[in-house]
């Protein structure tokens, strides 16, 4: 079960920065489920993951809410 990280209400660039910070502290192999409602999070977070060598396991949009599961 991924660790939850609720970033709803935060605007760019905070969701990507806080996701990066949480993953930097996480042990290798841990999955984090990020929930955000900033439309740019769907672009910024996967881009940050690619730059950092992290894996986006899944990405889904439910209305205005974006959910990403990321593995360190």
DSSP file (Angstrom, degrees, kcal/mol; ACC not computed):
  #  RESIDUE AA STRUCTURE BP1 BP2  ACC     N-H-->O    O-->H-N    N-H-->O    O-->H-N    TCO  KAPPA ALPHA  PHI   PSI    X-CA   Y-CA   Z-CA
    1    1 A X              0   0    0      0, 0.0    30,-0.2     0, 0.0     3,-0.1   0.000 360.0 360.0 360.0 123.7    0.0    0.0    0.0
    2    2 A X        -     0   0    0      1,-0.1     2,-0.3    30,-0.1    30,-0.3  -0.312 360.0-107.9 -66.4 148.7    1.6    3.3   -1.0
    3    3 A X  E     -a   32   0A   0     28,-2.7    30,-3.2     1,-0.1     2,-0.2  -0.604  40.2-119.9 -71.0 131.6    2.2    6.0    1.6
    4    4 A X  E     -a   33   0A   0     -2,-0.3     2,-0.3    28,-0.2    30,-0.2  -0.513  29.1-177.7 -79.0 144.3   -0.3    8.9    1.1
    5    5 A X  E     -a   34   0A   0     28,-2.5    30,-2.4    -2,-0.2     2,-0.7  -0.842  10.4-162.8-138.9  99.1    0.8   12.4    0.3
    6    6 A X  E     +a   35   0A   0     -2,-0.3    30,-0.2    28,-0.2    28,-0.1  -0.755  21.0 162.7 -91.5 112.2   -2.1   14.8    0.1
    7    7 A X    >   +     0   0    0     28,-3.7     3,-1.7    -2,-0.7    30,-0.4   0.074  21.4 143.6-115.6  21.0   -1.1   18.0   -1.7
    8    8 A X  T 3   +     0   0    0     27,-0.3     3,-0.1     1,-0.2    28,-0.1  -0.372  65.7  29.8 -63.5 140.1   -4.6   19.3   -2.6
    9    9 A X  T 3  S+     0   0    0      1,-0.3     2,-0.3    -2,-0.1    -1,-0.2   0.234  93.8 113.6  95.0 -12.6   -4.9   23.1   -2.3
   10   10 A X    <   -     0   0    0     -3,-1.7    -1,-0.3     3,-0.0    27,-0.3  -0.711  54.1-146.5 -94.3 145.1   -1.2   23.7   -3.2
   11   11 A X    >   -     0   0    0     -2,-0.3     3,-2.0     1,-0.1     4,-0.1  -0.748  39.7 -37.8-111.0 157.4   -0.3   25.5   -6.4
   12   12 A X  T 3  S+     0   0    0      1,-0.3    -1,-0.1    -2,-0.3    27,-0.0  -0.190 120.8  17.7 -49.8 133.3    2.7   25.1   -8.7
   13   13 A X  T 3> S+     0   0    0     -3,-0.1     4,-2.2    27,-0.0     3,-0.4  -0.952 111.4  73.5 -99.1   9.3    5.6   24.5   -8.0
   14   14 A X  H <> S+     0   0    0     -3,-2.0     4,-2.9     1,-0.2     5,-0.3   0.857  92.3  55.1 -58.4 -42.1    4.8   23.3   -4.4
   15   15 A X  H  > S+     0   0    0      1,-0.2     4,-1.9     2,-0.2    -1,-0.2   0.930 113.0  42.6 -58.7 -43.0    3.3   19.9   -5.3
   16   16 A X  H  > S+     0   0    0     -3,-0.4     4,-2.4     2,-0.2    -1,-0.2   0.910 116.0  48.7 -67.9 -41.1    6.4   18.9   -7.3
   17   17 A X  H  X S+     0   0    0     -4,-2.2     4,-2.2     2,-0.2    -2,-0.2   0.909 113.6  45.5 -66.0 -41.9    8.8   20.3   -4.7
   18   18 A X  H  X S+     0   0    0     -4,-2.9     4,-2.3    -5,-0.2    -1,-0.2   0.846 112.1  52.1 -71.8 -32.9    7.0   18.6   -1.8
   19   19 A X  H  X S+     0   0    0     -4,-1.9     4,-2.4    -5,-0.3     5,-0.2   0.933 109.9  49.2 -65.2 -45.4    6.9   15.3   -3.7
   20   20 A X  H  X S+     0   0    0     -4,-2.4     4,-2.1     1,-0.2    -2,-0.2   0.920 111.9  49.0 -58.3 -45.3   10.6   15.5   -4.4
   21   21 A X  H  X S+     0   0    0     -4,-2.2     4,-1.3     2,-0.2    -1,-0.2   0.918 111.6  48.4 -62.5 -45.0   11.3   16.2   -0.7
   22   22 A X  H  X S+     0   0    0     -4,-2.3     4,-0.7     1,-0.2     3,-0.2   0.903 113.7  46.9 -63.8 -41.0    9.1   13.3    0.5
   23   23 A X  H  < S+     0   0    0     -4,-2.4     3,-0.3     1,-0.2    -1,-0.2   0.827 105.6  59.1 -71.7 -31.3   10.7   10.9   -2.0
   24   24 A X  H  < S+     0   0    0     -4,-2.1    -1,-0.2     1,-0.2    -2,-0.2   0.832 110.4  43.3 -64.8 -31.4   14.2   12.0   -1.0
   25   25 A X  H  < S+     0   0    0     -4,-1.3    -1,-0.2    -3,-0.2    -2,-0.2   0.602  98.1  96.5 -87.4 -12.9   13.5   11.0    2.6
   26   26 A X  S  < S-     0   0    0     -4,-0.7     3,-0.1    -3,-0.3     2,-0.1  -0.456  81.1-108.6 -81.0 148.0   11.9    7.7    1.6
   27   27 A X    >   -     0   0    0     -2,-0.1     3,-2.0     1,-0.1    45,-0.3  -0.407  48.3 -86.1 -69.2 153.1   13.7    4.4    1.5
   28   28 A X  T 3  S+     0   0    0      1,-0.2    -1,-0.1    -2,-0.1     3,-0.1  -0.355 116.5  27.4 -60.3 135.0   14.4    2.9   -1.9
   29   29 A X  T 3  S+     0   0    0      1,-0.3    -1,-0.2    -3,-0.1     2,-0.1   0.177  87.5 131.6  97.3 -16.2   11.5    0.9   -3.1
   30   30 A X    <   -     0   0    0     -3,-2.0    42,-2.5    -7,-0.1     2,-0.4  -0.439  47.1-144.4 -70.1 142.2    8.8    2.8   -1.2
   31   31 A X  E     - B   0  71A   0     40,-0.2   -28,-2.7   -30,-0.2     2,-0.4  -0.894  11.0-163.8-107.3 139.6    5.8    3.9   -3.1
   32   32 A X  E     -aB   3  70A   0     38,-2.7    38,-2.8    -2,-0.4     2,-0.7  -0.977  11.5-146.3-121.2 133.8    4.0    7.2   -2.4
   33   33 A X  E     -aB   4  69A   0    -30,-3.2   -28,-2.5    -2,-0.4     2,-0.4  -0.892  18.5-159.7-100.9 111.3    0.5    8.1   -3.6
   34   34 A X  E     -aB   5  68A   0     34,-3.3    34,-2.4    -2,-0.7     2,-0.5  -0.766   6.4-167.9 -92.9 130.5    0.4   11.8   -4.4
   35   35 A X  E     +aB   6  67A   0    -30,-2.4   -28,-3.7    -2,-0.4     2,-0.3  -0.985  19.8 158.0-118.3 123.7   -3.0   13.5   -4.5
   36   36 A X  E     - B   0  66A   0     30,-2.4    30,-3.5    -2,-0.5   -28,-0.2  -0.961  35.7-160.7-142.7 157.5   -3.1   17.0   -6.0
   37   37 A X        +     0   0    0    -30,-0.4     2,-0.6    -2,-0.3   -29,-0.1   0.296  61.1 107.6-123.0   8.2   -5.6   19.3   -7.5
   38   38 A X    >   -     0   0    0    -28,-0.2     3,-2.0     1,-0.1     4,-0.5  -0.785  66.6-141.8 -82.9 121.5   -3.3   21.7   -9.3
   39   39 A X  T >  S+     0   0    0     -2,-0.6     3,-0.9     1,-0.3     4,-0.3   0.803  99.1  60.6 -56.0 -30.3   -3.6   21.0  -13.1
   40   40 A X  T >> S+     0   0    0      1,-0.2     4,-3.5     2,-0.2     3,-1.3   0.695  86.3  75.8 -71.7 -17.6    0.2   21.5  -13.5
   41   41 A X  H <>>S+     0   0    0     -3,-2.0     4,-1.8     1,-0.3     5,-0.5   0.845  86.1  62.4 -61.4 -32.8    0.9   18.7  -11.1
   42   42 A X  H <45S+     0   0    0     -3,-0.9    -1,-0.3    -4,-0.5    -2,-0.2   0.730 117.7  28.9 -65.2 -21.2    0.0   16.2  -13.8
   43   43 A X  H <>5S+     0   0    0     -3,-1.3     4,-1.8    -4,-0.3    -2,-0.2   0.812 121.6  48.8-101.1 -48.4    2.9   17.6  -15.9
   44   44 A X  H  X5S+     0   0    0     -4,-3.5     4,-2.6     1,-0.2    -3,-0.2   0.892 109.0  50.0 -65.4 -43.7    5.4   18.8  -13.3
   45   45 A X  H  X5S+     0   0    0     -4,-1.8     4,-2.5    -5,-0.3    -1,-0.2   0.946 112.4  45.0 -68.3 -48.4    5.5   15.7  -11.0
   46   46 A X  H  ><S+     0   0    0     -5,-0.5     4,-2.3     1,-0.2    -1,-0.2   0.896 114.1  51.7 -60.5 -36.3    6.1   13.1  -13.8
   47   47 A X  H  X S+     0   0    0     -4,-1.8     4,-2.1     2,-0.2    -2,-0.2   0.930 110.2  47.9 -63.4 -45.0    8.7   15.5  -15.3
   48   48 A X  H  X S+     0   0    0     -4,-2.6     4,-2.1     1,-0.2    -2,-0.2   0.901 110.4  52.9 -61.2 -41.4   10.5   15.8  -11.9
   49   49 A X  H  X>S+     0   0    0     -4,-2.5     5,-2.7     1,-0.2     4,-0.9   0.912 108.0  50.4 -61.6 -42.8   10.4   12.0  -11.6
   50   50 A X  H ><5S+     0   0    0     -4,-2.3     3,-0.6     1,-0.2    -1,-0.2   0.917 111.9  47.5 -61.2 -43.5   12.0   11.5  -15.0
   51   51 A X  H 3<5S+     0   0    0     -4,-2.1    -1,-0.2     1,-0.2    -2,-0.2   0.848 115.6  44.9 -65.5 -34.5   14.8   14.0  -14.0
   52   52 A X  H 3<5S-     0   0    0     -4,-2.1    -1,-0.2    -5,-0.2    -2,-0.2   0.489 113.5-114.1 -90.5  -3.9   15.3   12.3  -10.6
   53   53 A X  T <<5 +     0   0    0     -4,-0.9     2,-0.2    -3,-0.6    -3,-0.2   0.773  67.6 143.3  76.6  26.3   15.3    8.7  -12.0
   54   54 A X      < -     0   0    0     -5,-2.7     2,-0.5    -6,-0.2    -1,-0.2  -0.602  48.7-119.0 -97.2 160.4   12.0    7.8  -10.1
   55   55 A X  E     -C   71   0A   0     16,-2.2    16,-3.1    -2,-0.2     2,-0.9  -0.878   7.8-149.7-106.2 124.9    9.2    5.6  -11.5
   56   56 A X  E     -C   70   0A   0     -2,-0.5    14,-0.3    14,-0.2     3,-0.1  -0.838  16.9-176.2 -87.0 108.1    5.7    6.8  -12.0
   57   57 A X  E     -     0   0A   0     12,-2.4     2,-0.3    -2,-0.9    -1,-0.2   0.897  64.0  -8.1 -74.7 -42.9    3.8    3.5  -11.4
   58   58 A X  E     -C   69   0A   0     11,-1.3    11,-2.4    -3,-0.1     2,-0.3  -0.992  54.6-164.7-154.1 156.5    0.4    5.0  -12.2
   59   59 A X  E     +C   68   0A   0     -2,-0.3     2,-0.3     9,-0.2     9,-0.2  -0.979  16.6 168.0-144.9 129.4   -1.4    8.2  -13.0
   60   60 A X  E     -C   67   0A   0      7,-2.6     7,-3.0    -2,-0.3     2,-0.5  -0.988  22.3-146.9-142.9 150.6   -5.1    8.9  -12.9
   61   61 A X  E     -C   66   0A   0     -2,-0.3     2,-0.5     5,-0.2     5,-0.2  -0.981  11.0-177.3-121.1 128.6   -7.4   11.9  -13.0
   62   62 A X  E >   -C   65   0A   0      3,-3.1     3,-1.9    -2,-0.5     2,-0.4  -0.880  67.6 -57.7-124.1  95.2  -10.7   12.0  -11.2
   63   63 A X  T 3  S-     0   0    0     -2,-0.5     0, 0.0     1,-0.3     0, 0.0  -0.578 121.8 -17.4  67.5-122.2  -12.4   15.3  -11.9
   64   64 A X  T 3  S+     0   0    0     -2,-0.4     2,-0.4    -3,-0.1    -1,-0.3   0.516 120.1  96.6 -89.8  -6.7  -10.0   18.0  -10.7
   65   65 A X  E <   - C   0  62A   0     -3,-1.9    -3,-3.1   -30,-0.0     2,-0.4  -0.710  56.8-160.2 -94.6 133.0   -8.0   15.5   -8.6
   66   66 A X  E     -BC  36  61A   0    -30,-3.5   -30,-2.4    -2,-0.4     2,-0.5  -0.923   4.7-166.4-109.4 132.6   -4.8   13.9   -9.9
   67   67 A X  E     +BC  35  60A   0     -7,-3.0    -7,-2.6    -2,-0.4     2,-0.4  -0.984   8.4 177.8-122.0 126.5   -3.4   10.8   -8.3
   68   68 A X  E     -BC  34  59A   0    -34,-2.4   -34,-3.3    -2,-0.5     2,-0.6  -0.989  18.2-153.8-126.7 135.6    0.1    9.5   -9.0
   69   69 A X  E     -BC  33  58A   0    -11,-2.4   -12,-2.4    -2,-0.4   -11,-1.3  -0.955  21.5-173.6-106.6 124.2    1.8    6.5   -7.5
   70   70 A X  E     -BC  32  56A   0    -38,-2.8   -38,-2.7    -2,-0.6     2,-0.5  -0.953  12.3-153.6-123.0 134.9    5.6    7.0   -7.5
   71   71 A X  E      BC  31  55A   0    -16,-3.1   -16,-2.2    -2,-0.4   -40,-0.2  -0.916 360.0 360.0-109.9 132.5    8.2    4.5   -6.6
   72   72 A X              0   0    0    -42,-2.5   -41,-0.1    -2,-0.5    -1,-0.1   0.443 360.0 360.0 -84.2 360.0   11.6    5.6   -5.3
